[in-house]
Amino acid sequence: MQEKLREHIEKVIPLTDAEFTFVRGHFTLKKFKKHQFLIQEDDPVKYSYFIVSGLLKLVYTEASLKQHIVSFAMEDWWESDFYAYYTQTEATMSLECVEDTVVLCLSFDDYKKLCDGLQKMERFFLEKSNFGFLGAQRRIISWLTSNAQERYEQLIKQYPSLIQRIPKSLLASYLGVFRETLSRLSS
């Protein structure tokens, strides 16, 4: 499992064996079952998660209890309520397993120690953050400029393996359509 983390990091920066030993010492392995929460609204956000295996959904719930799926995260991705993680405040979103999931957890203190102790990791996290920001911008623009059919086609094109793993009801919620509409879009 640690090798998956090393491969992931080395897509951005090279690491010596000693550097990776330092890095892996800051992560904790945890396993979660389908429907189990890693983060719940109003709780402190202790970790950022690197997904080793499985699938997660990040959900924002309005005061009216209407839920919005903000994102999905699968293998080789990072997920958390990042605002709460970086500001060390309570979660405004929940993070739930769509499948049984294995993650490597990075506490905020360990994140700071990694960045302070190995400048390469600061560069790694900056690049991951930049690409996450770009992805969020792309999704916002899609919502502003595309209809449901176009959003569905963009999602299929961008993440074909993800589509096969997401139940249709969750996919419809993510796209902002009813399940019946999704059935028409996918036929």
N, C-alpha and C positions, 0 to 999 in steps of 0.2 A: 504494500500500500504506500509505503514511503517512496518507493521508486516512481510511482505515478506522480507524486508531488515533485520529485526531482526532474522528471521528464518535462513536466509542465513549466517549471521555473526556467529550465535550460532552453526552452523555446525563446526566451527573452534574454537571459544572461547565462554565461558559463559559470559553473561552480566546481571548485576543487572538492575532493572527498572531505577534507577538513572543514571547508565552508558548509558543505551540505550537512555534516554532522552537527555543526552549530545551528543550522536552520531547523533541522528536524527535531531538535531538542525543545523547540518552542511550540510544537503542535501536540494536540491530544486527539487520539482516535476515538470516535463515538459511533455507535450504531443505533438507528432508529427504525421503527416499524411504520408501515403504511398508515396514514392518518395521524401519526404522532407529531406533536409540535416541537420545533427547535426554539422558536420564539413565539411568545404570545403578547398581544397588545397590552400595554401598561406595565410590562415587566422590564427590568433592566436588560440591556442587550450585552451579553458577556463576550460573545464570539462573532468572528467572521468565519464562514465555513467554506472550505475547499471540498467539493463533491468528488469523492473517489468512485462511488457507484450509487445509482438511484436517481430520483427525480423529486424536486421540490417546487412548491409554488409560494410566491410572496403575495400576500393579500392585504388590501386596505379595506376596512369596514367603516362605512359612514355611520353617523349617529342614528339614521333610520334603519340600520342593520343591513343595508344593501352592500354587497361585497364586490370588490373590483380586483381582478387578478392583475397585479402589477408586472409580474414576470414569472417565468419558469426557469429552473436551473438544473442542468444535468451534469454528467461526468465532465471533469476538467474545467468546471466553471466555479466561480466564487459567488456566494450569496449571503446576505444579511439585511437587516434594516440598517443600512449604512449611516443614515443620518443619526440614529440613536447610538450606533456603535462609535462613531467618531466624536460625537458630542457627549458620550457617556450619559445619556438620558434614557427615559423609558421608551419602549417601542411604540410606534404608531401603526405598525403593521404586524402581521403574524407570518410565520414561516412554517409550512406544514409539508409533510412527506406525501407525495402522490404515489410513491413506490417505497418499498423497504430501501433504506438509504444508509450509506457509510460515508462519514465526513471526517476531515481533519480540521480540528477547531483551533483558532488562533485568538487568544484573548487580546484585548487592547494593550495591556501592559507588555505582553510578548511581542506584539506588533511593533511597539516603540523600541523594545530591546533589539529586535531584529534590524530595524532601520538604523539605530544608533551603532550597533555592533558590526554591521556589514553594509557598507554604502551601496553595494550592488543590489541588495534587497530593497532599498529605498527606490532605486531606479526601476526595479521589477514592479513594485506596487504602484508607482507613478504611471507606468505604462498600462497596467491592468485598469487603473482608475480612468485613464484617458479613453481606453477602448470601451469601458462601461458607459462613460459619458457620451461617447459617440453613438453607441447603441441606443441609449435613451433618447438622444436627439432624433435619431432616425425613426424611432417609434412615435414620437410626438408629431413629427412631420407627416408620417403616414396617417395618423389619426386626423390631422388637420386637412389633408389633401386627398385622401383616398376613400373610396366607398368600401363597404364590407367585402365585396368580391375581390377587390384589389388588395386589401389587407390580408385576406386569406391566401391569395396567390403569392404575395410577398413572403408570408410566413412559410409556406410550402417550399418556395425556392431557397429561402435562407436557411431553414432548419428542417430538411426532409425527414431526418430520423426522429426528431422530436415529435412531429405530428402523429406518428404511429403509436406513441406512448401515452398521449394525453387523451383522457376520456372526452367524448364529444361535448358533454355538458361544460367541462372546464375550458375546452377550446372555444366554445361559443362565448363564454363569459369573458375570456381574454380578448376576443375580437369585438366584444360589445354587441353581440347579436343573440337572438333567441336560438335554441337548439334546432328548431324547425327550419329557421333561416340557414343555419349552418348545413343542414342536410341538403337544402337546395343549392348552396354554394359548392358543395363537394360532389354533386352528382354531374 
